[in-house]
């Protein structure tokens, strides 16, 4: 009886594994989860009241480097960024600012001293924090992964492309898990 119970248990576990993992039925591993392009895109977000709907990479660079102080409607720009070392921030520094972390810090220190930089960025450690900040500050601009966007903020186009477009220019390099 015990032996029969053991065999039935093994068969039941095998059936469950086949149901959960279709790749196992073929003798292999299940197919890896594929992230869509939108999941890897970096969304530029602003407060809902901001009248800007599209920004060029060149304009975005001047905003993110603190070299532009006001939006076209006259409202002061408030920049919020993710903490150093985060994938989102690395993408911004690489693709928009074309600097590494040291060069970026040096740019702001020198610029604030000389008056060439008008806005120093606020830094936050989570996408939720960035979204809440942008929601609460009318002139705020920040960035989060496209999958972290919700209805509290406005996503603006970059170079005429929406975050879901194939030609959208801002992407986060996702590191493979070990």
Residue pairs with C-beta under 8 A, 6 or more apart in sequence:
17 24
18 24
18 25
21 30
22 30
23 29
23 30
23 31
24 30
35 174
37 166
37 168
37 171
38 146
38 147
38 163
38 164
39 145
39 146
39 147
40 145
40 146
40 171
40 172
40 174
41 145
41 146
41 163
41 164
41 168
41 170
41 171
41 172
42 88
42 91
42 92
42 95
42 143
42 144
42 145
42 146
42 163
42 170
42 171
42 172
43 143
43 144
43 145
43 146
43 148
43 149
43 155
43 163
44 55
44 60
44 141
44 142
44 143
44 155
44 156
44 158
44 170
45 130
45 131
45 134
45 141
45 142
45 143
45 144
45 149
45 153
45 154
45 155
45 156
46 52
46 134
46 140
46 141
46 142
46 153
46 154
46 156
47 134
47 135
47 137
47 138
47 139
47 140
47 153
47 154
48 135
48 152
48 153
48 154
49 138
50 71
50 73
50 75
50 138
50 139
50 141
50 154
50 156
51 71
51 72
51 73
52 71
52 72
52 156
53 156
53 157
54 156
54 157
54 158
54 159
54 160
55 63
55 156
55 157
55 158
56 158
56 159
57 96
57 158
57 159
57 169
59 68
60 96
60 158
61 96
61 97
61 98
62 68
63 77
63 79
63 141
64 79
64 81
64 92
64 96
64 97
64 121
65 97
65 107
65 111
65 117
66 79
66 108
66 111
66 112
66 117
66 118
66 119
66 120
66 121
67 111
67 116
67 117
67 118
68 77
68 118
68 119
69 76
69 77
69 118
69 119
70 76
70 77
70 139
71 77
71 139
75 138
75 139
76 119
76 139
77 118
77 119
77 139
77 140
77 141
78 119
78 122
78 137
78 139
78 140
78 141
79 119
79 120
79 121
79 122
79 140
79 141
79 142
80 121
80 122
80 123
80 124
80 130
80 133
80 134
80 137
80 140
80 141
80 142
81 89
81 92
81 121
81 122
81 123
81 124
81 130
81 142
81 143
82 88
82 89
82 92
82 123
82 124
82 125
82 127
82 130
82 143
83 89
83 123
83 124
83 125
84 101
84 123
85 101
86 125
87 172
87 173
87 174
87 175
88 127
88 143
88 144
88 145
88 172
90 172
90 173
91 170
91 171
91 172
91 173
92 143
92 170
93 99
93 100
93 101
93 104
95 169
95 170
95 171
96 170
97 104
97 107
99 107
107 117
108 117
108 120
108 121
110 116
110 117
111 117
112 120
122 133
124 130
124 133
127 144
127 145
127 148
128 148
130 142
130 143
130 144
131 142
131 144
131 148
131 149
131 150
131 152
131 153
132 152
133 140
133 142
134 140
134 141
134 142
134 152
134 153
135 152
135 153
143 170
145 172
146 155
146 163
146 164
149 155
149 163
155 162
155 163
158 168
158 169
158 170
159 169
161 167
161 168
161 169
162 168
